[in-house]
Amino acid sequence: MKKIYFDNSATTPVRKEILKEALPYFSNNYANASSFHSMGLSAKKALNESRKKIAKILNCTQEEIIFTGSGTESINLAIKGIAFKKMLQGKKGTIITQKTEHPAVLNTLAWLKKIGFNTIQIGVNNEGIISLKELEETITNEQKKGNEVILVTIMYSNNEIGTIQPIKEIAQLCHKHHTILHTDACQATEYLDIDTKKLGVDLMTLNGSKVYAFKGTGLLYKKKGIELEPLLHGGEQEFKLRAGTENVPGIVALAKAMELAHKEKKSESKRITKLRDYFIKKIEKEIPKSYLNGSRTKRLPNNINISFEGVEGESILLRLNEKGILVSTGSACASYSLDPSHVLLAIGREHALAHGSIRFTLGKYTTKKEVDYTIEKLKKTIKFLREISPVWRE
C-alpha cells in the first residue's frame, strides 16, 4: 500500500540532493574534524563551509552558530545556558514563556523551577497568539518586584496548530526592557523569514529533521555578546560551548537543506498554502462539526489542525493509518500521553473536542491527488466513528 505522509511537522524525509551531499562524509572523508592530517583538515573545511553557508542565510557571523545534536539540545543549551551562567554568578531570576510552547521548553523550565528559578507561562488568545501587552506587563511586574527577567522564550511558529507569533515585535519589547529573547524556530525554517537581524532575536533554535535533513542534527544561533554556560564539557569544539566530535555529515546535510529551503521558500510556500487552504475548505464544507484550530491567516503554510466533534483523535489516526494515510494527534514528543493537547486547551478547546483533533502537516512531496484521497477517506472515517459513538448526537 502506498503511504501518504501528512506528519511533516514531526519529521521530514531526507531529500536525495541532501543525502548525496552528505554521503561522502560517512564513507570516504570520515575523519574527525579536529584531526590535523589531510583527511581531518578536509572534514574541517566541510564543517567551516557549512557554517559559512548557514551564516549567510541567517544573516549572522559564523561564530554565532553552534551546532548541536537536535532541536531539543539547542533549546536546553539556550535556556539552561543562560540560567546556569546566572547561577554561577550567585543569581537566579525569572524566565517567561507561553502556555503553548513545545515540551522541550516547558519541561526544561519545570526542571529549572525545581532548583529555584522563577518561571511564568503567559496565556494566548483563541488563535494561539500571545498578547504583547500581557508580556510587557509580566516583564515590568517582575522587575518592579526586584526580580530580574533573565530570558523570554517564545516559539516562532507552533508545532501543533501552526500559529505564527510576532517575533520581531516580541524581540523589540524584550530589548526595551533589557532582557534576552530565545525563539524555537524549528517549524519556521522551511517557510518563514529566519534572518536574525530582521527578527532581532538573541537566541534561535533550528533543527535538521524538519527541513529534509537528518534526525539528530540542530543548531543554536547565539548573538555575539550573549553569554552561555555549556551543558557538555570535554573538548573545545563549537567555540567551547558544545563539546564532542562534530557530526560532519549531519552538519553538511543541514547546511544543504537550509540552502535549498532558502532558495525554494517563496515558491514552495505559495504552493503549499494553496493546498492547505483547499484542504481546510473541503473539510469544513463536507464534514459537519469540524473546527479549525489556530489562526486562519497567521499560520504556517503546511499546517492543518482540526477538531472533530463526537470522535476520538486516536481512532481517526488508526483508521486512516489502515488506508495508508499517516497523520498525528499533535506533537510527536507527547504522542504517548493520553491527556488532551496542552496547546488546544490553552486556546480554549474543551477536553472532549481537544481529544478529537488531528494534525495534517503537508510537505514538499504532497500532491492535490493525495489531499483529495485523504478527504474522501476522512469523511468515511468520521461518519463511521460517529455512528458507533455512544456520545455523538446529530
Beta strands, then each sheet from edge to edge (+ up, - down):
strand 1: 4-5
strand 2: 65-68
strand 3: 94-98
strand 4: 118-122
strand 5: 149-153
strand 6: 181-184
strand 7: 203-207
strand 8: 218-222
strand 9: 290-292
strand 10: 303-308
strand 11: 325-326
strand 12: 357-361
sheet 1: 1+ 11+
sheet 2: 2+ 8- 7+ 6+ 5+ 3+ 4+
sheet 3: 9+ 10- 12+
end
